[in-house]
Amino acid sequence: MSLSLALCLLLSLSAVAEASPSAHETVILLHGMGRTRLSMLVLAWRLRRAGFRTISFPYNHAIDTLPEISGQLKGLIAKEARGGRYHLVGHSLGNIIIREGFRDGYSEGLGRIVMLAPPNGPARMAAKLKENLLYSWITGDSGQKLSSVEFYAGLPVPDVEFAVIAGERGTSLLSKNPNDGIILAETTKLDGMKSFALLRKTHTFIMNSAETARLTALFLREGRFLAPD
């Protein structure tokens, strides 16, 4: 291949990248309880392949309170989003942190939200373990609130477009109803959601699914899980 032809090809590819609607949009990923941002690596990689810029938000729920973590998230957004369009994708507890942020609101540029296995209602398991000292020590302020009806009654609902992806590859020991082994599928739903998907995945690994990544990228672009006609 001649040098001139190679340069033309590179310029063409650059033009395509510039034209991509997601080429300069940032996706901030929030991991779940008891996990680290490493748990979101696979999803981050797939979203980058789909054309997004990704940032994984690190936080310590065992030490910091929900309002403190929310403040840290907004600090990261101010630094990384750079005034451009950004989206939020949370797994499990990460979604409660996202919702907590709507008490004071987010900075301009927030696009859409995708919630993966979100405990959008009081969690049975959290209620059972609430008085357990080890659970309290490990989960901190956040873990205690996951069983509180009063807390959920005052937790804001996002005022931007959002979708929910739940898992149903759980166990009958938790419930005979669809669940992901930790959370009932029904309690992941939230009034106002634009799209909902139920996948044959467990709570722990739902974010590693290729289908989860596909649906997430589609919703961030189109605002729905179904591709436009």
N, C-alpha and C positions, 0 to 999 in steps of 0.2 A: 504493500500500500504506500502511495506517495505521501510525503510530508504534508502537502497542501490538502490532500483528501482527508488525511487523519485530522488535521486542524478543523476542517469543515464539519467532520463528524462530531468532534468534541463540542464545537459551537452549537450544533444542532441539539445535542444531548443537554447542554446547559439551558438552551431555550425551552426545552420540554420541562426541565426541572423548575424553571422560573414560572412556567404556565400552570404547574400543578397547584390546585387550590390549597393543599396542605403543606406545601414546601417550606413555608416559613412559620407554621403554626406549632406552638409548643404544647406538649402533653405532659402534665405533671402527674406522676404515679404515686399513690399512697398505699403502703403495705398494710397488712392486717395485724391483729393482736398476736404477740409472741413471735413475730417474724421480723425480718430486717428488709431493707430495700433490695437486698440480693434476691428475695423471693419474686421480685417483679422483673428480673433480668430478661427472661424469655419473652414476656409480653412487650417489654421495651424494645427488644431487638426486632420483633415482628412489626411493631408500629413504625419503627424507623424505616424498615423495608417498604412500608406503605406510604412513606413520604413525610412522616412527622418528625419533629425534633422532640426528644424525650428527656425528662429530668425525673429522677426518683427522689422523693422527699424522705429524709431520715428523721425519725422522731423516737422518743423514749416515753411510752405511755406509763411505765412503771414509776417514773419519777415526776414527770410533768403533768399538769392538769389539762383537761380539754381546752380551756381558754388559752392556756400558755402555748399548747401545740398549735392551735389555730393561728395565734400571733406569729409563730415561727413559720408556718406555711405562707402567710401573707408576706413575710419578709423575703422568703425564697421567690415568690411570684414577682415581687418588685424588682428583684435582682435578675431573674432569669427570663421573664416574659418580655422585659425591655419595652413595655408599652404596646406590644403587639397582641395578636389574638392568641389565647391559650385555652386549653381544656383541662378538665380534672377527671382522673380515672382512679377509683378507689377499690380496694379489696377489703371486705369485712369491716373492721373498725375504722379503716381509712375513710369510709363513707360517712361515719358519724362525725369525724373531724371535718369533713367537707361541709356537712350540714351545719355544724357548729359555727362555721365561718360566716354563715348568712345572718347571724345575729347583728353583726355590724356591716355586713356586705363586703363584696370583693371589689378590687380595683377594676377600672374599665378594661375591656378586652376579653372578659370571660365568655367563652363560647358555649360548649356543651359539657355534660357530665355523663359518665357511664359508671354505674354502680355494680360491682361484682360481689355476689353473695352478701348483700348488705343486711345487717340486723336492723331493719327499719321499724321494728316493734320489739317490746321486751323479750329478751331471749330466755327460753326455758332453762338452758344449761347454766346461764349466768345466775338465774334465780336460785337454782339448786346449790350452786357453789358460793353464793354471796357471803355466807358466814364462815367459809373455810379460810383460815388464816393464810395458808400458802397461796391460795387463789388471790386473796386480797393483796398480798405482798407482790405477786408477780404482775397482776393486772392494773394495780393502782386505782386512781380516781376513775378512769375510763371504765374499767371492768365492773365497778360497783354501779355505775349509772346504767349499764346495759340491761339491768333487771328492773329498773325503776319506771313505773307507769307515769309518774309525775314528770320525770325527766323527758320522756318521749312526748308528753303532751305539750311541752314548751319548746321542743326542738324544731327549728325552722325547716320548711320545705324549700328546696331550691326554686328560685324565681327565673331560672333559665331552663332550656330544654334538657331533659335527662332521661336516661333509659336504665333498665334493670336487667341483669343477667343472673339467673339463679341456677343452682344445681339440684339434681334429683337422684343422685347416686348415693343415697344415704343408707341408713339402717332402720329396720322396723323396731329396733330397741328404743330409738328416739321417738318415733311416731309411725303410725300406719299411713299417714299422709305424706306426700312428696317432701323430701328433705335432703340435705346434702351431707348429713352426718353430724352437723352442728346446728343448723338453722332450718326451720320449716320454710318451704318455698313460699307459702302464703304470707309469711311475715317479712319477706323481702320487698313486697309490693308497697308502693307509695302513691297516694293520690297525686295526680298531675303528671305521672310518667308518660312519656310519649311512646315508648316501646318496651316490650317485655319478652324475654326468651328464657326457656327452661331447657337446660342442657344435661345430658347424662354425665355429670361431673361431680366430684366431691368438693366440699368446702375448701379443703387444704390446697388443692391443685387446680381449681377452676381457671385461675389466671394463666396457666401454662397451656391451655387448650388453643389449638389453631383456630377453631371455630369462635372461641371467645375473642381472639384478636381480630378475626375477620369482621365480626359483628361490631366490635368496638370501633374499628376504623371506619366502617360504613356509617355508623351513627354519627360519629364526629364530623364526617363530611356532609351527610345528607339529612341528618335529623330523624332518621328512621332505620329500622333493620332491613326493610325490603328495598332492594335496588329499584331506582326509578325505571319506569317503562321506556 
